[in-house]
Amino acid sequence: MRSRVSAILGSFVTSAALVLTLPGAAHAAQGTFEYHKQPGSILEILNNPVDNRCYNIGDARGAADNGTNRYAELYSAPGCRGDVVQTLDPGTGVDWIEFQGVKFTR
């Protein structure tokens, strides 16, 4: 009986350790981010973008709309380097902006 209790207890401890050490799921913004890519002012849409991930946009010029529940940090250079050109609050947009990378934060 003692070895059965030890086996059950050992299994429980192992399961608990695995749950505590596994990485959590990535969090994502809810909603869409819309922008216009050049040349041609082509409408592009990011659906439910992942938090703190840099999205290389390329040459974005024109209107941008942050329909997510996160802040959208717009960067002047690819790789979310360079200056933050503007931060769009959740649910806001601009009529004209130029940027090359975007990252979503809480």
C-alpha positions in Angstrom: 0.0 0.0 0.0 2.8 2.4 0.9 4.5 2.0 -2.6 1.1 2.7 -4.3 0.7 6.0 -2.3 4.3 6.9 -3.1 3.7 6.2 -6.8 0.6 8.4 -6.8 2.3 11.2 -4.9 5.3 11.0 -7.1 3.1 11.2 -10.2 1.3 14.3 -8.8 4.5 16.1 -8.0 5.9 15.4 -11.4 2.7 16.7 -13.1 2.7 19.8 -10.9 6.4 20.5 -11.8 5.7 20.2 -15.5 2.7 22.6 -15.3 4.8 25.2 -13.4 7.8 25.0 -15.9 6.0 25.0 -19.2 6.0 28.4 -20.9 2.7 30.3 -21.1 0.8 30.9 -24.2 1.5 34.0 -26.2 -0.9 36.8 -25.5 -2.5 38.5 -28.5 -4.4 41.7 -29.0 -8.0 41.4 -29.9 -9.1 43.2 -33.1 -7.5 44.4 -36.2 -4.8 46.9 -37.2 -5.2 48.4 -40.7 -2.6 50.4 -42.7 -1.8 51.3 -46.2 1.3 49.9 -47.9 3.1 51.5 -50.7 3.3 51.6 -53.6 -0.3 51.7 -54.6 -1.8 52.5 -51.2 -2.8 48.8 -50.7 -4.9 48.2 -47.6 -3.3 45.6 -45.3 -4.8 44.1 -42.1 -3.2 42.4 -39.1 -5.7 40.3 -37.2 -5.3 39.7 -33.5 -1.5 40.6 -33.5 0.7 39.0 -30.9 1.9 41.2 -28.0 5.4 42.5 -28.1 6.2 41.0 -31.5 7.6 43.3 -34.1 5.7 43.3 -37.4 7.9 44.5 -40.3 5.5 46.5 -42.4 7.7 47.7 -45.2 6.8 51.1 -46.6 3.6 52.1 -44.9 2.2 55.6 -45.8 -1.3 56.9 -45.4 -4.1 56.2 -42.9 -3.6 53.7 -40.1 -6.4 52.4 -37.7 -5.7 50.6 -34.5 -8.9 48.6 -33.9 -7.1 46.4 -31.3 -7.3 46.5 -27.5 -3.5 47.3 -27.3 -1.3 50.3 -27.9 0.3 50.2 -31.3 3.9 51.6 -31.4 4.8 52.7 -34.9 8.5 52.7 -35.7 10.5 54.6 -38.3 12.8 51.6 -39.2 12.3 47.9 -39.9 12.7 45.5 -37.0 11.0 48.1 -34.7 14.3 50.0 -34.5 14.7 53.7 -34.8 12.3 56.2 -33.3 8.8 55.5 -32.3 7.0 57.8 -34.8 3.7 57.6 -32.9 1.8 55.4 -30.4 -1.8 54.8 -31.3 -4.1 54.2 -28.4 -6.5 51.3 -28.6 -9.5 52.2 -30.9 -7.8 55.2 -32.5 -6.3 56.0 -35.9 -4.6 58.7 -37.9 -5.3 60.0 -41.4 -1.6 60.1 -42.4 1.5 58.4 -41.1 4.8 56.9 -42.4 6.3 53.9 -40.6 8.0 50.6 -41.2 7.4 48.5 -38.1 4.7 48.1 -35.5 4.6 46.5 -32.0 1.5 46.0 -29.8 1.8 46.5 -26.1 -0.4 46.7 -23.0 
